[in-house]
Amino acid sequence: MQVLQVISLLLDYPKADLLELVDELRAMVRNSELSADQQQALDAFIVRRTSGDLMDWQSEYDGMFERGRSLSLLLFEHVHGESRDRGQAMVDLMQQYQQAGLDIGVKELPDYIPLYLEFLATQGTDNAREGLAEVAHILAVLTARLEARESDYAVLFESLLELSSVQVDLADVRSQVENEKRDDTPKELDKVWEEEMVTFTGNDATSTCSTAQSRPAESQRRDQYIPLNLDQLSNVKNAADV
């Protein structure tokens, strides 16, 4: 599923390199397994985002995905939070990457959604669909939360849900998140910071440090992850021209 490479790039922090691949990205969407309506919606997202100011896009991305946890792009944060189970889940996922022969040469956590999509894109249609199905419940929640914030990023997760072939009752998910309290306001962010500081300096500081080390700083999510498929997308174009 090459379209997973496209969505992986679009979900990562916007970079100038991406603007040079617009034609290739749109072509891959047109040739994807997505329905015609979803292809049109994803294509419109690409055109709209890449036609605007890059710095504005980057600023909106920061505000959307790097403040609070409700829209975290780390899969296991939505399942395990900061529990020890999350660490083991990441070890298991990294082993899955290694067994597939993938050498992930970045310092990103393995449950980072763009990285997970990069992996699934190499696994064939059936395996990719199964991998998406395993996290469909997370994709549905993120879709509903983005819709609630009137963000066009919801289109990306809608596309992933369609590719998973899982029948999700989005109306039910929307009703569940409708009354959620936003966690990206200055007041809520300050509250989280204060709670973490109290825990860090308390009697349980040792265990807290261990957990914190398994999660990158917000700036690390953006700066340390380099998409693997920028060159691959160019190679796809070159191969098609031969």
Secondary structure, 3 states (H helix, E strand, C coil): CCHHHHHHHHHCCCCHHHHCCHHHHHHHHHCCCCCHHHHHHHHHHHHHHHHCCHHHHHHHHHHHHCCCCCCCCEHHHCCCCCCHHHHHHHHHHHHHHHHCCCCCCCCCCCCEHHHHHHHHCCCHHHHHHHHHHHCHHHHHHHHHHHHHCCCCCHHHHHHHHHHHCCCCCHHHHHHHHCCCCCCCCHHHHHHHHHHHHHHHHCCCHHHHHHHHCCCCCHHHHHHCCCCCCHHHHHHHHHHHHC
